[in-house]
Amino acid sequence: MDQIVTICGDAITELKKIPDGTVRLIVTDPPYNLSKDYGNNQDKLRFDDYLDFSRQWLSQAKRVLTEDGTCYVFMGMRYISYIYTILETELGLSFNSWITWYYTQGIGKTRGFSPRHDDILMFTKHPKNFVFHLDDIRVPQKSYRSINNMRGANPGNVWTFSHMHYCNKNRKNHPTQKPEGLFERMILASSDPGDTVLDPFVGSGTALRVCQQTGRKGIGIDINPEYIAMTRRRLGEEFTGFDSIDDRMKRIPNDLNDREIREEYIKNHIAWFLRNHPDAVAEFLEGVRRKYPNDESVSVPTPLLDFFNEVVSG
Ligand SMILES: C[S@@+](CC[C@H](N)C(=O)[O-])C[C@H]1O[C@@H](n2cnc3c(N)ncnc32)[C@H](O)[C@@H]1O
């Protein structure tokens, strides 16, 4: 199989062509049935028809997953409880995590509370046998302590990334494009390089872009040929870092007062937390200079810093 495959077609029809047990990870953001205009499809089914559509694609999703596979499904408030029931009760998948994507800004309600989150359900096919690479998705500690695990902390289940605003240079002409940072975390945690990752509702291609840059094989399906063309163009673009980053990844720990420890930590920080974000390294180093003003260590040439400086300066 090619590294990245894009398919234009209906998700249920195309899923049926994928052999059993061949996909390690499904990460997908299906239509939420909220009447979004997706060009040739309008995201507007009767309540029962939407549940039936969800049941059909989710049961195909289960079939194509490997026995140790994992599935992440985005969903809005209106249908998430029904999707949860389909996954757990009807399909017998194992619940692992309910992740809240906190997107910080959005529409303002005048009678009721303004919505500020979507959610992501993480289920595994087997209750115990699945991959979860915590070290690949840790976030930096707030302070240096010799007893702390400076490799970082678990990011938790509330993930803060703003929506893809029109001013983001990676913004595509798709109404519900998601930040790459969300997909980066799911894909790094729940698959290995070389694994096959599937998104049956790929839209502007966010999942496939992350697969491409993290060494996974990817299959993306969408019913709209314009979005498939958009995805293909996106995959040909130059990579300077994912389009969004959890702000905690740029956090410089307090109390890194010992010079040798600090030097070692800074190199590690770049390798651990910023490896897919070369365009965030300059800001991070600037922050280190501000926090530890009399320190020349951050300008000491090291192969790693040279490498990242080269990438940043283009
Ligand atoms: C919420 S969007 C996905 C956005 C994507 N995560 C991104 O970051 O760009 C859902 C997508 O599902 C597609 N879609 C809707 N019905 C479909 C179907 N039956 N089969 C395949 N794709 C479908 C829409 O065209 C739309 O692009």
Ligand as a Chemical Component Dictionary entry (heavy atoms), coordinates in Angstrom:
data_LIG
# 
_chem_comp.id                   LIG 
_chem_comp.type                 NON-POLYMER 
_chem_comp.pdbx_formal_charge   0 
_chem_comp.three_letter_code    LIG 
# 
loop_
_chem_comp_atom.comp_id 
_chem_comp_atom.atom_id 
_chem_comp_atom.alt_atom_id 
_chem_comp_atom.type_symbol 
_chem_comp_atom.charge 
_chem_comp_atom.model_Cartn_x 
_chem_comp_atom.model_Cartn_y 
_chem_comp_atom.model_Cartn_z 
_chem_comp_atom.pdbx_ordinal 
LIG C1  C1  C 0  -16.470 17.404 10.091 1  
LIG S1  S1  S 1  -15.890 17.269 8.462  2  
LIG C2  C2  C 0  -14.233 16.665 8.643  3  
LIG C3  C3  C 0  -13.217 17.765 8.818  4  
LIG C4  C4  C 0  -11.780 17.278 8.961  5  
LIG N1  N1  N 0  -11.562 16.650 10.227 6  
LIG C5  C5  C 0  -10.788 18.410 8.780  7  
LIG O1  O1  O 0  -9.999  18.698 9.686  8  
LIG O2  O2  O -1 -10.804 19.028 7.710  9  
LIG C6  C6  C 0  -16.803 15.915 7.874  10 
LIG C7  C7  C 0  -16.553 15.546 6.423  11 
LIG O3  O3  O 0  -17.308 14.353 6.124  12 
LIG C8  C8  C 0  -17.660 14.390 4.747  13 
LIG N2  N2  N 0  -18.806 13.473 4.552  14 
LIG C9  C9  C 0  -20.110 13.669 4.834  15 
LIG N3  N3  N 0  -20.833 12.559 4.568  16 
LIG C10 C10 C 0  -19.967 11.625 4.122  17 
LIG C11 C11 C 0  -20.083 10.274 3.710  18 
LIG N4  N4  N 0  -21.279 9.644  3.693  19 
LIG N5  N5  N 0  -18.962 9.632  3.339  20 
LIG C12 C12 C 0  -17.756 10.240 3.337  21 
LIG N6  N6  N 0  -17.590 11.525 3.696  22 
LIG C13 C13 C 0  -18.666 12.200 4.104  23 
LIG C14 C14 C 0  -17.946 15.850 4.470  24 
LIG O4  O4  O 0  -17.805 16.138 3.088  25 
LIG C15 C15 C 0  -16.920 16.567 5.381  26 
LIG O5  O5  O 0  -15.781 16.944 4.650  27 
# 
loop_
_chem_comp_bond.comp_id 
_chem_comp_bond.atom_id_1 
_chem_comp_bond.atom_id_2 
_chem_comp_bond.value_order 
_chem_comp_bond.pdbx_ordinal 
LIG C1  S1  SING 1  
LIG S1  C2  SING 2  
LIG S1  C6  SING 3  
LIG C2  C3  SING 4  
LIG C3  C4  SING 5  
LIG C4  N1  SING 6  
LIG C4  C5  SING 7  
LIG C5  O1  DOUB 8  
LIG C5  O2  SING 9  
LIG C6  C7  SING 10 
LIG C7  O3  SING 11 
LIG C7  C15 SING 12 
LIG O3  C8  SING 13 
LIG C8  N2  SING 14 
LIG C8  C14 SING 15 
LIG N2  C9  SING 16 
LIG N2  C13 SING 17 
LIG C9  N3  DOUB 18 
LIG N3  C10 SING 19 
LIG C10 C11 SING 20 
LIG C10 C13 DOUB 21 
LIG C11 N4  SING 22 
LIG C11 N5  DOUB 23 
LIG N5  C12 SING 24 
LIG C12 N6  DOUB 25 
LIG N6  C13 SING 26 
LIG C14 O4  SING 27 
LIG C14 C15 SING 28 
LIG C15 O5  SING 29 
# 
